[in-house]
Amino acid sequence: MMKLEWITKTCKELLLEYQPAHSKGRKLHFAGVGDRDVYNITAPFMNEGELYIAGRVEERSSEESEIIFFTCKNDVWTSRLDLPKFQLQDPFITRINGEWIFGGVALYFGEEPLRSIIGWRTVLYRGKNLHELEHAASGPWNMKDIRLCELVGGAVGVFSRPFGIEGTRAVIGFSILESFEELSETAIIQAPLFRDQFLKDEWGGANEIHLLKNGFLGVLGHISYTDEAGLLHYHAMSFVLNPLTREKSPVKIIATRSDFPEGPAKRPDLVDVIFSGGLVREANNRAVLYVGASDTEAHCIDIEDPFSEYE
């Protein structure tokens, strides 16, 4: 059973409860992208018998990104030039009904010479393999962190993250569709919201969903706030959801930037930022968490499996 009610806690309160990992994470190394940064990666996944990672690749001075697929040899992840690249940020991938569902965030820029960012959409593709991914759907304007998962019985769970609802920064929504074909902007917008996970001046989102053995959903995500100096603080978090009853466990922090080696930041306000990419569950209640760090690097770390106690 999960707690039906709890008091919403701030990031700082959750950090007081957090027990850091016994050993620090490690940086992942990438090749085939020149001097560009690779970060906000997915967890490794098997495709046609080979292990892949999708990563956000961009110049340190730019937000114009592309997603590239990498395979690993001798602990170096090398770009696969035979696979498509996507002009998107923050990749995610899952399997639904035997197909890959892949996505990222498309930015929209204003006119030259400034080319400032004027908005974004989550864009989704589908295909039997990575060579054949085709556009399948687009999310609502200015909504990131849309995530999907296949449920027991074949229905599809959809997580949303609307911005600015009733004075909040951003909250998580969840709904169930009969199939992927029912996915639309309207369906995403109409997902009922969880209003008790974050304070109004803090925010979070889902990054990867795990279907647990009992049919519950293990949600890997992030929880975030901006401090008085304007610095961002992003931590990896998790919770578990019963998709049928909407009963859920409290949010808990499972990793922070200090759990990983020090490194450069894209901007001074991004020093204390990790962005959950994915989680590989292993034996003995352990898991490996993959994150982007400070918008410049990718790291992984061995942690306690955050979902096993609910499974």
LINUR-V784105 format. One record per residue. OMEGA is omega in whole degrees, 0 to 359 (999 if undefined). BURIAL is 1 if it has 16 or more other ideal C-beta (glycine too) atoms within 10 Angstrom, else 0. D_CENTER is the distance of its C-alpha to the mean C-alpha in Angstrom with 1 decimal. Layout:
BEGIN
omega:burial:d_center
OMEGA:BURIAL:D_CENTER
OMEGA:BURIAL:D_CENTER
END
This chain:
BEGIN
omega:burial:d_center
177:0:26.0
180:0:23.4
178:0:24.5
182:0:25.3
174:0:25.6
177:0:24.7
178:0:24.9
183:0:21.8
177:1:21.3
174:0:20.4
182:1:18.1
177:0:21.3
178:0:22.6
179:1:19.6
178:0:20.0
179:0:23.6
188:0:22.7
175:0:20.2
183:0:21.8
177:0:20.6
182:1:20.3
179:0:23.8
183:0:23.0
175:0:20.8
180:1:18.1
180:0:18.9
173:0:18.1
183:1:17.4
185:0:19.9
179:1:19.8
176:0:22.8
181:0:23.9
181:1:22.2
180:0:25.0
179:0:24.3
177:1:21.0
173:1:17.9
181:1:15.0
183:1:11.7
184:1:7.9
165:1:8.6
165:1:7.7
175:1:9.7
179:1:13.3
181:1:14.6
176:0:18.2
179:1:19.6
174:0:23.4
181:0:24.1
183:0:22.2
182:0:19.0
164:1:16.5
169:1:13.4
183:1:12.0
174:1:11.6
186:1:11.9
181:1:15.7
174:1:17.8
181:0:20.9
185:0:20.8
188:0:22.7
171:0:20.8
181:0:17.7
191:0:18.7
164:1:16.3
176:1:16.3
181:1:14.0
175:1:16.2
182:1:16.3
169:1:17.8
190:1:19.9
173:1:21.2
180:0:24.8
177:0:26.4
175:0:23.1
178:0:22.4
186:1:19.7
183:0:21.7
177:1:20.8
186:1:22.1
181:0:24.4
181:0:25.3
181:1:21.9
172:0:20.9
185:0:18.9
179:1:17.1
186:0:17.4
173:1:13.8
164:1:11.0
184:1:7.4
170:1:7.8
183:1:6.6
177:1:9.7
177:1:11.6
177:0:15.3
179:1:17.3
176:0:21.1
180:0:21.4
168:1:19.4
168:1:16.3
187:1:14.0
179:1:12.1
177:1:10.7
184:1:9.8
177:1:11.2
176:1:15.0
175:1:16.8
187:0:20.4
175:0:23.0
185:0:26.4
173:0:29.6
4:0:31.0
186:0:31.7
182:0:29.0
178:0:26.2
181:0:24.2
181:0:20.9
178:0:22.0
182:0:19.0
174:1:16.0
167:1:14.9
182:1:12.1
183:1:14.0
177:1:14.1
177:1:16.3
178:1:18.0
178:0:20.4
176:0:22.1
186:0:21.2
179:1:19.4
191:0:22.7
180:0:23.0
180:1:19.8
181:0:21.1
184:0:19.8
183:1:19.4
173:1:18.2
181:1:17.0
179:1:15.5
179:1:17.4
176:0:18.3
173:0:16.1
173:1:13.1
171:1:9.5
167:1:6.5
181:1:8.9
182:1:8.1
175:1:11.2
176:1:12.9
181:1:16.6
173:1:18.7
182:0:22.0
173:0:24.6
175:0:22.5
185:1:21.2
174:1:17.7
182:1:15.4
175:1:13.6
178:1:11.2
175:1:11.9
179:1:11.5
185:1:15.0
171:1:16.2
179:0:19.6
176:0:20.8
175:0:24.0
179:0:23.5
172:1:20.0
176:1:17.4
181:1:14.6
180:1:14.3
173:1:12.6
180:1:14.7
174:1:15.3
180:1:17.9
175:0:19.4
180:1:20.7
181:0:23.5
178:0:21.9
182:1:19.5
179:0:22.5
183:0:22.5
179:1:19.2
175:0:20.2
181:0:19.5
180:0:21.9
180:0:20.3
181:1:16.9
184:0:18.9
179:0:21.0
178:1:18.4
189:0:19.9
168:1:18.2
185:1:17.7
186:0:19.7
183:0:20.2
185:1:17.0
169:1:17.1
186:0:20.2
181:0:20.8
172:0:20.4
183:1:17.0
178:1:13.7
179:1:10.3
176:1:7.6
179:1:5.8
179:1:2.4
184:1:5.3
178:1:8.9
173:1:12.0
182:1:15.5
185:1:17.9
181:0:21.5
180:0:22.8
175:0:20.7
179:1:18.5
173:1:14.7
185:1:12.7
171:1:9.6
182:1:7.2
178:1:5.8
173:1:7.5
195:1:11.1
171:1:13.0
175:1:16.6
182:0:19.1
185:0:22.2
180:0:25.8
180:0:25.8
179:0:22.9
180:0:20.6
176:1:16.9
180:1:15.6
178:1:11.9
174:1:11.6
180:1:9.4
176:1:10.5
166:1:11.1
181:1:13.5
184:1:15.3
165:1:16.5
188:1:19.7
183:1:19.0
182:0:22.8
185:0:23.8
172:0:20.6
185:0:21.6
178:1:18.8
176:1:18.8
172:1:18.4
172:1:15.3
177:1:15.6
182:1:14.4
175:1:13.9
177:1:13.7
181:1:14.8
183:1:15.5
176:0:19.0
185:1:18.1
178:1:17.8
176:0:20.5
180:0:21.4
182:0:20.9
175:0:21.1
180:1:19.1
176:1:18.8
181:0:20.5
182:0:22.2
184:1:20.0
183:1:16.9
185:1:18.5
183:1:16.8
162:1:13.1
182:1:10.4
184:1:6.7
178:1:5.1
181:1:4.7
184:1:6.7
174:1:9.9
181:0:13.4
183:1:15.8
182:0:19.3
174:0:22.8
176:0:24.4
176:0:21.5
178:0:19.5
174:1:16.0
181:1:14.5
179:1:11.3
184:1:9.8
162:1:8.6
184:1:9.6
173:1:12.7
179:1:14.6
177:1:13.5
189:1:15.9
175:1:15.1
183:1:13.1
171:1:13.9
183:1:14.0
175:1:15.8
181:0:17.6
172:1:17.2
179:0:18.6
184:1:16.9
186:1:15.6
191:1:16.3
181:0:19.7
181:0:21.8
188:1:20.9
999:0:21.5
END
